[in-house]
Amino acid sequence: MPTDEELMQAAAKGDLNAFEQIVLRHQQTVWAVAHRFLGDSSEAEDVAQDAFLKILKAAPRYRPSAAFRTFLIRVVSRLCMDRARKMRPVYTDAPPRTA
């Protein structure tokens, strides 16, 4: 069974079956991390999809200097922080204007 690092190197060369194996191995973990961070199932699904798309696009630049799982969780956590920042309410001193 190939390692995640070997699968990423194959995905970098265009092997989508290798990338599919990565997704199948890690989809539950990615969703669980996103769900714990965001507290919303649908947001967690969106983040998981975004994370795997980012990783696929970054495959040609991937260098296994650390464990793949570390790289993956870092991508997911950064996407979660970005998503949480966008979901944060904006408070103002003035009430909203009505027509």
SVG drawing of the C-alpha trace seen along z (x, -y; Angstrom):
<svg xmlns="http://www.w3.org/2000/svg" viewBox="-39 -56 51 58">
<polyline fill="none" stroke="black" stroke-width="0.4" points="0.0,0.0 1.6,-3.3 2.1,-6.1 0.3,-9.4 3.5,-11.1 3.9,-8.6 0.3,-9.1 0.8,-12.9 3.8,-12.5 1.7,-10.4 -1.1,-13.0 1.4,-15.7 2.1,-13.7 -1.6,-13.7 -2.7,-10.4 -6.2,-11.2 -6.7,-7.6 -3.9,-8.3 -5.6,-11.5 -8.8,-9.6 -7.1,-7.3 -5.9,-10.2 -9.4,-11.6 -10.9,-8.3 -8.3,-7.9 -8.7,-11.3 -12.2,-12.6 -13.6,-11.6 -10.7,-13.3 -10.9,-16.4 -14.7,-16.7 -14.3,-16.0 -11.7,-18.7 -13.7,-21.3 -16.9,-20.4 -15.2,-20.7 -13.9,-24.1 -17.0,-25.5 -19.8,-23.6 -21.8,-23.3 -22.1,-20.2 -22.7,-21.9 -19.9,-24.4 -17.6,-21.5 -18.5,-19.8 -17.7,-22.9 -14.3,-23.3 -13.5,-19.7 -14.2,-20.1 -12.2,-23.3 -9.3,-21.7 -9.0,-18.7 -9.3,-21.1 -6.4,-23.2 -4.3,-20.1 -4.9,-18.8 -3.9,-22.2 -0.8,-22.3 0.2,-18.7 2.9,-19.7 4.5,-21.9 4.2,-19.4 7.4,-18.4 7.2,-15.8 9.3,-17.7 6.7,-16.8 4.0,-14.1 1.2,-14.6 -1.4,-14.5 0.3,-17.6 0.1,-19.4 -3.6,-18.4 -4.7,-19.5 -2.8,-22.8 -4.8,-23.5 -8.1,-22.6 -7.4,-24.7 -6.5,-27.8 -9.6,-27.4 -11.7,-27.1 -10.1,-30.3 -10.9,-32.1 -14.5,-30.8 -15.0,-31.7 -13.6,-35.2 -16.1,-35.8 -19.0,-34.5 -18.2,-36.8 -20.9,-39.5 -20.0,-43.1 -21.1,-45.4 -21.7,-49.1 -22.9,-51.9 -25.7,-53.1 -28.8,-51.0 -29.3,-50.0 -31.1,-52.4 -34.5,-51.4 -36.2,-52.5"/>
</svg>
